[in-house]
Amino acid sequence: FQGRTGQPIEVSLTSPNFDAYLYLLDAEGNILAENDDGGGNNNSRLTYRLPANGTYQVVATTFSPEANGSYELKVRSQIGPPSIATMEHRGGVNEVAFSSDGNFIAAAGGDGKVQIWNRPTNQITKIAAHSGSVLHVAFSPNGQSIATVGVDNITRLWTTEGQQMAQYEGHGVLNHDWTQVAVVVQPNGLQLHYAVEFLHVYTIDRISELLAASCDRLRPYLTHSPNVSDADRELCEIPPR
């Protein structure tokens, strides 16, 4: 097809029979863009702003060389403003969440990954969050942490930089200020019925509260045990022995 300088285009390849794959080439056959599952599931979609007037080629193919079947290919000038970021997942996207300040967007993927777009820096952080599909993703009230729930029945808390902060065995639901989590625990060898556990949550901005709670619980032991060093007692502001 013929294109012009700065023209935004969108190319999509869908098929019920195979995992679609797209290439966009210039007139000399150089690869300008490629895409696997940008259209969700096993479909491909790419957007691109053409660099110059001239002839361009679209190659519609499959991820697996031996695959074949029916397909639909569309090439059109992109309607509306061009994309400013793309987060692609194999297996589709199950949920998207915005932070309260609008600085971060997180996408939960069917590939077990969560991607977090930092809008001010235009950087995307990719997290291998779960074994199997990520069902849910949500931001903390201050927008600095996320919670994920996977099909593996595990709930995890992360920083927006991708560092894991906590893990809960079961499907967890956090309260409005992220100070507690209710975790649904499935039956096991010792427990015959479903149960709900209520646990305290300490995000990075509440580390001082976690230290205070830990010291309150350990104070009798730290105060009286002969096996505790004065340096350990000092952590909880307990006088040396």
LINQUI-V224176 format. One line per field, one symbol per residue. ss: DSSP state (H for helix, E for strand, C for the rest). phi: phi as a letter, one per 40 degrees, with the letter a starting at -180 (. if undefined). Layout:
ss: ???
phi: ???
This chain:
ss: CEECCCCEEEEEEECCCCCEEEEEEECCCCEEEEECCCCCCCCEEEEEECCCCEEEEEEEEECCCCCCCCCEEEEEECCCCCCCCCCCCCCCEEEEEECCCCCEEEEEECCCEEEEEECCCCEEEEEECCCCCEEEEEECCCCCEEEEEECCCEEEEEECCCCEEEEEECEEEECCCCCEEEEEECCCCCCCCCEEEEEECCCHHHHHHHHHHHHHHHHHHHHHCCCCCHHHHHHCCCCCC
phi: .cbbdgccbbbbbbacbaccabbbbcccgcccaaabbccgfbcbabbabccacicbbbbbabcbdccaicabbbbacccgcccbabbbbcggbcabbbcccgcbbbbcbccgbbbbcccccgbbcbbccachcccaaaccdcgbbbbbbbccgbbbbbcccgccbaabchcbbcccbgcabbbcbcdaccbcbcabbbbcbbcdcbccccccccccccddcccbccccccccccdbfcccc
